[in-house]
Amino acid sequence: MSQIVQPSTLPGFMELLPKDQLVFNRMKDIIRKNYEEKGFLPIDTPVLEKEEVLLAKGGGETEKQVYAFKKGSTDIAMRFDLTVPLARYVAQHYSDLSFPFRRYHIGKVYRGERAQKGRFREFYQCDIDIIGNGSLSLYNDGEIPSIIAKTFQDLGFEAFTIHMNNRRILNGFYRALGINDSQEVLRIVDKVDKIGVDSVKEELSKIGLADDAVEKIAEFIAISGTTDEVFAALDAMAIEDEEFKTGVSELKGVFSIARTLGVSDKHMIPDMKIARGLDYYTGTVYETILDDYPAIGSVCSGGRYDNLAGHYTKQKLPGVGISIGLSRLYYQLNEAGLLKSYDDAASECLIIPFDETKEEGLRLLKTLRDEGIRCIFYGESGKIGKKFKYADHLNVAYAIVLGREEVENNMPKLRNMKTGEEKAMAPEEIVNFLKNEA
């Protein structure tokens, strides 16, 4: 007899029971529906890419986390995000696409980072990007907050805030302080919500910044208030750097467009602490926080970049986009008990026939399904209590009991599985009732 292998999954790989998977899928469907309704086109790139393509940019922590292997003479790597494959895709299919190219992609990505609670090595990302050919209007940056807001409202949230900034503001501000290479400063400032202002000031001093510059940076990232108050504070700084002024103007434009598209100021705020992808974004940047659960961190982030596919084509392809890390979002919301309102039932009803009424039960099943009602059929033998227990396990709202008497009278019994109440009804009445209930 062969030895039994202990069934287990690799660390950092999420696997759900069917009820939980239904909730996960419904969240994914809400996101997909919102993306499609806003005119984004689906693409699906391979999980495996040529290593030279995937790692064309090279360097950084990401490359250390890539799953790579050799097959024959080909070096292969697994995609670690959906943006690099998008860059390759747009460069490769450039002549077949219409610009601005609005794409969405929902798929799994892989990173060999240390597995920990809420952090996965295989996880779903839900991305949208708008890619321009040579240039891209600021309108697109302003549309993004309206898509974020509608998506999270449809996911069941009202208390969320989209924090926005513009990298040009940051570049200009630090240049005005005499800091020409601001990468390290930005990296430190980006940690302020995790380590606090005092620790940020301490780290800035350690890299050689003068006390005066450190204080000005602390004052800058502490700017707060309403949207209009933040912009007034930025204007009052009277910084003459042209890039700074361009960044402020662009950010004001983004807020104006988003307001026109119906995004309330309660859902968005300018935030000088936000930097995002330090060597990647070049304009608007976004981070979305659930107000009641800030510890979860950003649940949707992204921004504007000047040149998406510079490693693959000489065409200049600017873009703006966002990503929702669905696996992490699901895990965190589930841990916080925030997914109880989601429907985790696979079907609306279960038909329970007796042995002698199975044929009539199948006919009723066809009738209900033809009317668009999600319904399943219990064809196994056994006691009625066992069948009701099965219905409870599947979390169906109603069971339809079909014995000999019910068939003779053409009046199946509809049982409310929550209350236990039963009512004999004609098949057409059951159809109407279930359609109205659904």
C-alpha positions in Angstrom: 0.0 0.0 0.0 1.4 3.4 -1.0 2.2 5.9 1.7 -0.4 8.7 2.3 1.0 12.1 1.7 -0.1 14.7 4.2 -2.3 17.2 2.3 -1.1 20.8 2.8 -0.5 24.1 0.9 2.6 26.1 0.6 3.0 29.0 3.0 1.7 32.2 1.6 -0.9 30.6 -0.7 -4.5 31.3 0.2 -7.2 28.6 -0.3 -10.8 29.1 0.7 -13.8 26.9 1.5 -16.7 27.2 -0.9 -18.7 29.6 1.2 -15.8 31.9 1.5 -14.8 31.5 -2.1 -18.3 32.6 -3.1 -17.9 35.9 -1.1 -14.4 36.4 -2.6 -15.9 35.9 -6.1 -18.7 38.3 -5.5 -16.2 41.0 -4.4 -14.3 40.3 -7.6 -17.4 40.5 -9.7 -18.3 43.9 -8.2 -14.9 45.2 -9.1 -15.0 43.7 -12.6 -18.5 45.2 -13.1 -17.4 48.6 -12.1 -14.4 48.5 -14.4 -16.4 47.4 -17.4 -19.2 49.9 -16.8 -16.5 52.7 -16.9 -15.4 51.5 -20.4 -12.3 49.5 -19.5 -11.4 46.6 -21.8 -10.3 43.2 -20.5 -6.9 41.7 -21.2 -5.3 38.6 -19.7 -1.6 38.1 -20.1 0.3 34.9 -19.3 1.4 34.1 -15.8 4.8 33.1 -17.2 6.9 35.7 -19.1 10.4 35.6 -20.6 12.7 36.6 -17.7 14.5 39.2 -19.9 11.1 40.9 -20.6 9.8 40.7 -17.0 13.0 41.9 -15.4 14.0 44.5 -18.1 14.0 47.2 -15.5 16.1 45.2 -13.1 17.2 46.0 -9.6 15.3 46.6 -6.4 13.7 44.3 -3.9 11.1 43.0 -6.4 13.7 41.2 -8.5 14.8 39.2 -5.4 11.2 38.1 -4.9 10.6 36.8 -8.4 9.9 33.1 -9.0 12.2 32.2 -11.9 13.3 28.9 -13.5 14.7 27.5 -16.7 12.9 25.3 -19.2 15.2 24.0 -21.9 17.2 27.0 -23.1 14.5 29.6 -22.0 14.7 31.6 -18.8 11.2 32.0 -17.5 9.7 34.1 -14.6 6.3 34.4 -13.0 4.7 37.8 -13.2 5.1 39.8 -9.9 2.5 42.5 -10.8 0.2 43.3 -13.7 1.9 46.5 -14.8 5.0 45.1 -16.3 3.0 42.6 -18.4 0.8 45.5 -19.5 3.9 47.5 -20.6 5.0 44.5 -22.7 1.4 44.0 -24.0 1.0 47.6 -25.2 4.4 47.7 -26.8 3.8 44.4 -28.6 0.2 45.2 -29.8 0.7 48.9 -30.2 -0.5 49.0 -33.8 -3.7 47.1 -33.0 -4.8 49.3 -30.1 -6.7 52.5 -30.0 -5.5 55.2 -27.6 -6.2 56.2 -25.0 -6.2 52.5 -24.3 -8.4 51.7 -21.2 -7.7 48.3 -19.9 -8.6 46.3 -16.9 -6.9 43.1 -15.7 -7.9 40.9 -12.8 -5.5 38.0 -12.2 -3.0 36.3 -9.9 0.5 37.5 -9.4 3.5 35.9 -7.5 6.1 37.2 -5.1 8.4 35.1 -3.1 8.4 37.5 -0.1 8.3 36.3 3.5 4.8 34.8 4.2 3.0 36.5 7.0 -0.5 37.2 8.2 -2.4 39.0 5.4 0.6 38.9 3.1 0.6 36.3 0.3 3.0 34.9 -2.2 0.1 34.2 -4.7 -2.5 36.9 -4.7 -5.1 38.6 -6.9 -4.7 42.1 -8.2 -7.5 44.1 -9.9 -5.9 46.8 -12.1 -7.1 49.5 -14.4 -4.9 51.7 -16.5 -5.5 54.4 -19.1 -2.6 54.6 -21.5 -2.0 57.5 -23.8 0.0 57.7 -27.1 2.5 60.5 -26.6 0.3 62.4 -24.2 -2.6 61.8 -21.8 -5.1 64.4 -20.6 -5.3 65.3 -16.9 -9.0 64.4 -17.2 -8.0 60.8 -16.8 -6.3 61.4 -13.5 -9.5 63.2 -12.3 -11.7 60.3 -13.4 -9.8 57.7 -11.3 -11.2 58.9 -7.9 -14.8 58.5 -9.2 -14.1 54.9 -10.2 -12.5 54.2 -6.8 -15.4 55.8 -4.9 -18.1 53.9 -6.8 -16.3 50.6 -6.5 -15.9 50.8 -2.7 -19.4 52.0 -2.3 -20.6 49.0 -4.2 -18.4 46.8 -2.1 -20.4 48.1 0.9 -18.2 50.9 2.3 -19.2 54.5 2.9 -16.4 55.6 5.3 -13.3 55.7 3.1 -10.9 58.4 2.0 -8.8 58.7 -1.2 -5.6 60.4 -0.2 -4.0 62.2 -3.2 -0.8 64.0 -3.9 1.4 64.9 -6.9 5.0 63.9 -7.3 5.8 67.2 -9.0 4.8 69.0 -5.7 7.2 66.8 -3.8 10.1 67.1 -6.3 9.7 70.9 -6.4 9.4 71.2 -2.6 12.5 69.2 -1.9 14.4 71.0 -4.7 13.4 74.4 -3.0 15.1 73.1 0.2 18.3 72.4 -1.8 17.7 68.6 -1.9 18.2 67.6 -5.5 18.2 63.8 -5.0 15.0 63.3 -2.9 14.7 59.5 -3.3 16.0 58.7 0.2 14.0 61.5 1.8 10.8 60.3 0.1 11.5 56.8 1.2 11.7 57.9 4.8 8.7 60.3 4.7 6.6 57.5 3.1 7.0 55.6 6.5 5.5 58.4 8.6 2.1 56.7 9.2 4.0 53.6 10.4 6.8 55.1 12.5 5.5 58.6 13.4 6.8 62.1 12.8 9.5 62.0 15.5 11.1 58.9 14.0 10.9 60.3 10.5 12.7 63.5 11.8 15.3 61.3 13.5 16.0 59.3 10.3 16.2 62.5 8.2 18.8 63.9 10.5 20.8 60.7 10.3 21.1 61.1 6.5 22.7 64.5 7.0 19.8 66.9 6.6 20.1 70.2 8.5 17.7 70.8 11.4 16.0 73.7 9.5 15.3 71.4 6.5 14.0 68.6 8.8 11.6 71.0 10.5 10.3 72.3 7.2 9.7 68.8 5.9 7.8 68.0 9.2 5.7 71.1 8.7 5.0 70.2 5.1 3.8 66.7 5.7 1.7 67.9 8.6 -0.4 70.2 6.4 -4.1 69.2 7.0 -7.6 70.4 6.9 -10.3 70.5 4.2 -9.3 70.2 0.6 -9.5 74.0 0.1 -7.5 74.6 3.3 -4.7 72.3 2.2 -4.5 74.0 -1.2 -4.6 77.4 0.5 -1.7 76.3 2.7 0.3 75.1 -0.4 -0.3 78.5 -2.1 0.8 80.4 1.0 4.2 78.6 1.0 5.0 80.9 -2.0 7.5 78.4 -3.5 8.7 79.6 -6.8 9.9 76.3 -8.2 8.0 75.7 -11.5 7.6 72.0 -11.0 6.1 72.6 -7.6 3.6 75.1 -9.1 2.7 72.7 -11.9 2.1 69.9 -9.4 -0.2 72.1 -7.3 -2.1 73.2 -10.4 -2.5 69.6 -11.6 -3.7 68.4 -8.2 -6.2 71.2 -8.1 -7.4 70.1 -11.5 -7.8 66.5 -10.4 -10.0 67.5 -7.5 -12.1 69.8 -9.7 -12.7 67.0 -12.2 -13.5 64.4 -9.5 -15.9 66.8 -7.9 -17.7 67.4 -11.2 -18.0 63.6 -11.5 -19.8 63.5 -8.2 -17.0 62.5 -5.7 -17.7 64.1 -2.4 -14.9 65.9 -0.5 -15.6 63.6 2.4 -14.1 60.8 0.2 -10.9 62.6 -0.9 -8.3 64.8 0.5 -4.9 66.2 -0.6 -2.2 64.6 1.5 1.4 65.7 1.3 2.6 62.5 3.0 1.7 60.3 0.1 4.6 59.4 -2.3 4.0 55.9 -3.7 6.4 54.0 -5.9 9.4 56.2 -5.4 11.0 55.7 -8.8 7.9 55.0 -10.8 5.2 57.6 -10.5 5.6 61.1 -12.0 2.4 63.0 -11.3 -0.8 62.2 -9.4 -0.7 59.5 -6.8 -3.5 57.8 -4.9 -4.0 55.8 -1.7 -7.4 54.7 -0.4 -7.9 54.2 3.3 -11.0 52.7 5.1 -11.6 55.4 7.7 -12.7 53.0 10.4 -9.9 50.5 9.8 -6.7 52.5 9.1 -4.5 49.7 10.3 -5.4 47.7 7.2 -3.4 50.3 5.2 -4.1 51.4 1.6 -6.8 49.2 0.0 -6.4 50.8 -3.5 -3.4 52.7 -4.8 -1.8 53.9 -7.9 -0.9 57.0 -9.9 0.4 58.7 -13.1 3.6 57.7 -14.9 5.3 59.4 -17.9 6.5 56.4 -19.8 5.0 52.9 -19.3 6.9 50.9 -21.9 10.3 52.6 -22.2 12.1 49.2 -21.9 10.2 47.7 -24.9 9.5 50.5 -27.4 10.6 54.0 -28.4 7.0 55.2 -28.3 6.2 57.4 -25.3 3.2 55.9 -23.5 2.2 57.9 -20.5 -0.6 56.5 -18.3 -2.5 56.6 -15.0 -3.9 53.6 -13.1 -4.8 52.0 -9.8 -4.7 48.5 -8.3 -6.8 46.8 -5.7 -5.0 43.9 -3.9 -8.1 41.7 -3.7 -6.6 38.8 -1.7 -5.2 41.0 1.0 -8.3 43.2 1.0 -10.5 40.1 1.4 -8.3 38.6 4.1 -8.2 41.9 6.2 -12.0 42.5 5.8 -12.8 38.9 6.8 -10.5 39.1 9.8 -12.3 42.3 10.9 -15.7 40.6 10.4 -16.8 43.1 7.7 -18.0 40.5 5.1 -21.1 39.2 6.9 -23.4 41.2 4.6 -22.2 39.2 1.5 -24.4 36.5 0.1 -22.5 33.2 0.6 -25.3 30.9 -0.8 -24.6 29.0 -4.0 -28.3 28.7 -4.8 -31.6 30.2 -3.8 -33.4 27.0 -3.3 -33.0 23.2 -3.0 -35.5 20.8 -4.4 -36.0 17.8 -2.1 -38.0 15.0 -3.8 -38.8 11.6 -2.4 -37.7 8.5 -4.3 -40.9 8.1 -6.2 -41.1 11.8 -7.2 -37.6 12.5 -8.6 -38.8 12.7 -12.2 -41.3 15.4 -11.2 -38.6 17.1 -9.2 -36.3 17.3 -12.2 -39.1 18.8 -14.3 -39.7 21.5 -11.6 -35.9 22.1 -11.5 -35.9 22.8 -15.3 -38.9 25.1 -14.9 -37.2 27.1 -12.2 -33.9 27.3 -14.0 -35.6 28.3 -17.2 -37.0 31.3 -15.2 -33.5 32.3 -14.1 -33.8 31.0 -10.6 -30.6 29.5 -9.1 -31.8 26.1 -7.9 -30.2 22.7 -7.2 -31.7 19.2 -6.9 -31.0 16.7 -4.1 -31.1 13.3 -5.7 -29.7 11.2 -2.9 -31.8 8.9 -0.8 -32.0 9.4 3.0 -34.2 10.8 5.8 -35.8 14.2 5.4 -33.8 15.6 8.3 -30.5 14.8 6.6 -31.8 16.6 3.4 -32.8 19.7 5.4 -29.3 19.7 7.1 -27.8 19.7 3.6 -29.9 22.7 2.7 -28.7 24.5 5.9 -25.1 23.7 5.1 -25.5 25.3 1.6 -27.2 28.3 3.2 -30.1 28.1 0.7 -33.0 30.3 1.7 -35.7 27.9 0.6 -36.3 24.2 0.2 -39.0 22.7 -2.0 -40.4 19.5 -0.7 -42.0 17.2 -3.3 -43.7 14.1 -1.9 -46.4 12.0 -3.6 -49.3 14.1 -2.2 -47.6 17.3 -3.4 -47.2 15.8 -6.9 -50.8 14.6 -7.0 -52.1 18.1 -6.0 -49.5 19.9 -8.1 -48.8 21.9 -4.9 -45.1 21.5 -3.8 -44.3 22.8 -0.3 -42.0 25.8 -0.1 -40.0 25.8 3.2 -38.4 28.9 4.6 -35.1 27.5 5.9 -34.6 30.3 8.5 -38.1 30.1 10.1 -39.1 26.5 9.3 -42.4 27.8 7.9 -43.9 25.7 5.1 -46.5 26.7 2.5 -48.1 24.6 -0.3 -47.9 26.5 -3.6 -48.5 25.9 -7.3 -45.2 25.8 -9.3 -46.0 29.2 -11.0 -46.6 30.7 -7.6 -43.2 29.4 -6.4 -41.6 31.0 -9.5 -43.2 34.4 -8.8 -42.3 34.2 -5.2 -38.7 33.3 -5.7 -38.3 35.9 -8.4 -39.6 38.6 -6.1 -37.5 37.4 -3.2 -34.3 37.4 -5.3 
